[in-house]
Amino acid sequence: MTTTPTKKERGFSLLELLVAMAIMLVLMGIVSMLFSRSMGVKYRESDRTDALTSAQAALNVISREIANSGFGIYADSVTRIPNNGIVLADSGANRIRVRSNITNIQSYSSPTPPATSDPGEDITYFLDAETSSVVRYDRNAVSPVPTTSVVVNRISEVSFQYVNYTDGSSVTTITSNPTAGTGKVIVTIVVRLDPIMGQPNPGTVSFRSEVTLRNANYMLQQY
């Protein structure tokens, strides 16, 4: 004896299965898109954090050495007028060379300032476009001589602005070239972030530091 299935016992029709599958595919597509976007945001923020940490550390090193520019350097042993330590002929908008008499060797050959021939006393910073890196060049490194080292990678721009003070007044000018009256240097580093699918590209992060030259004549007159 056979029984005929009732209407409640029947399975899904082919049309119902197709509709259900279409809905599931749409939902999976939406979830996949949201997941991809969230992962893109995660990678972007992780990349941004790494860039921020590296560039900030590099900027601190650069700022510290520029701030020491001119330390222990005077025009001569008689007047002892402070020297800001910036090598004017070798500094500009994208490059800076600073000298410091860190070991404080008081030997004068007027009118030439004291020798700055020890490691770390004659430093140049500039952008190496081929490697997208900020480079530190030490002319007096012990071994090898001289030494070129990378300070930070993935840099698209490094610039230096010079705050030049007018003697005897508070009037200042900001230029792309230093003068003997430069008392502050504004350092700007632009970090290029790696491209991330689904995110605005190219991404960059900028860092800026205003560095007071402790030995600049104008600055010393303020204290």
Residue pairs with C-beta under 8 A, 6 or more apart in sequence:
12 20
36 197
36 198
37 198
40 196
40 197
40 198
40 199
41 199
43 196
44 193
44 196
44 199
44 203
47 193
47 194
47 196
47 203
48 193
48 203
48 205
51 154
51 191
51 193
51 205
52 191
52 205
52 207
54 152
54 153
54 154
54 191
55 152
55 155
55 189
55 191
55 205
55 207
56 207
57 152
58 134
58 151
58 152
58 189
59 187
59 189
59 207
59 209
61 136
61 151
62 125
62 134
62 136
62 151
62 187
62 209
63 187
63 209
63 211
65 98
65 100
65 120
65 123
65 125
66 96
66 98
66 125
66 185
66 187
66 211
66 213
67 211
67 212
67 213
67 214
68 85
68 98
68 100
68 102
68 214
68 215
69 84
69 85
69 86
69 98
69 99
69 100
69 213
69 215
70 82
70 83
70 84
70 85
70 86
70 98
70 99
70 100
70 213
70 214
70 215
70 216
71 85
71 100
71 101
71 102
71 104
71 214
71 215
72 100
72 101
72 102
72 104
72 105
72 106
72 114
72 215
73 82
73 83
73 85
73 99
73 100
73 101
73 113
73 114
73 116
73 215
74 80
74 81
74 82
74 83
74 108
74 113
74 114
75 81
75 82
75 83
75 111
75 113
76 108
76 110
76 111
77 106
77 108
77 110
78 110
81 217
82 215
82 216
82 217
82 220
83 113
83 215
83 217
84 178
84 180
84 182
84 183
84 213
84 215
84 216
84 217
85 98
85 99
85 100
85 213
85 215
86 96
86 97
86 98
86 162
86 178
86 182
86 185
86 213
87 97
87 98
87 99
88 177
88 178
88 179
88 180
90 97
90 124
91 97
91 98
91 160
91 162
91 177
91 178
92 160
92 176
92 177
93 159
93 160
93 161
93 176
93 177
94 126
94 127
94 157
94 158
94 159
94 160
95 124
95 125
95 126
95 127
95 160
96 124
96 125
96 126
96 160
96 178
96 185
97 122
97 123
97 124
98 122
98 123
98 124
99 113
99 116
99 121
99 122
99 123
100 116
100 120
100 121
101 113
101 114
101 115
101 116
101 121
102 118
102 120
102 121
103 118
103 121
105 114
105 115
105 118
106 114
107 114
107 115
108 114
116 122
116 140
117 140
118 140
119 138
119 140
119 141
119 142
120 138
120 140
121 140
122 138
122 139
122 140
123 136
123 137
123 138
123 139
124 136
124 137
124 139
125 134
125 135
125 136
125 137
125 151
125 158
126 134
126 135
126 137
126 158
127 133
127 134
127 135
127 155
127 157
127 158
128 134
128 135
128 150
131 150
131 153
132 153
132 154
132 155
132 156
132 192
133 150
133 151
133 152
133 153
133 154
133 155
134 150
134 151
134 152
134 155
134 158
134 189
135 148
135 149
135 150
135 151
136 148
136 149
136 150
136 151
137 146
137 147
137 148
138 146
138 147
138 148
138 149
139 145
139 146
140 146
141 147
152 189
152 191
154 191
154 192
154 193
154 194
155 189
155 190
155 191
155 192
156 190
156 191
156 192
156 204
157 188
157 189
157 190
158 187
158 188
158 189
158 190
159 176
159 187
159 188
160 176
160 185
160 186
160 187
160 188
161 174
161 175
161 176
161 185
161 186
161 188
162 174
162 175
162 176
162 177
162 178
162 179
162 182
162 184
162 185
162 186
163 172
163 173
163 174
163 182
163 183
163 184
163 185
163 186
164 172
164 173
164 174
164 175
164 178
164 179
164 181
164 182
164 183
165 171
165 172
165 181
165 182
165 183
165 216
165 218
166 172
166 173
166 181
167 181
167 218
174 186
178 185
181 216
181 217
181 218
182 213
182 216
183 212
183 213
183 216
183 217
183 218
183 219
184 210
184 211
184 212
184 213
184 216
184 219
185 210
185 211
185 213
186 208
186 209
186 210
186 211
187 208
187 209
187 210
187 211
188 206
188 207
188 208
188 209
189 206
189 207
189 208
190 204
190 205
190 206
190 207
191 204
191 205
191 206
191 207
192 202
192 203
192 204
193 202
193 203
193 204
193 205
195 201
195 202
196 203
212 219
213 219
214 220
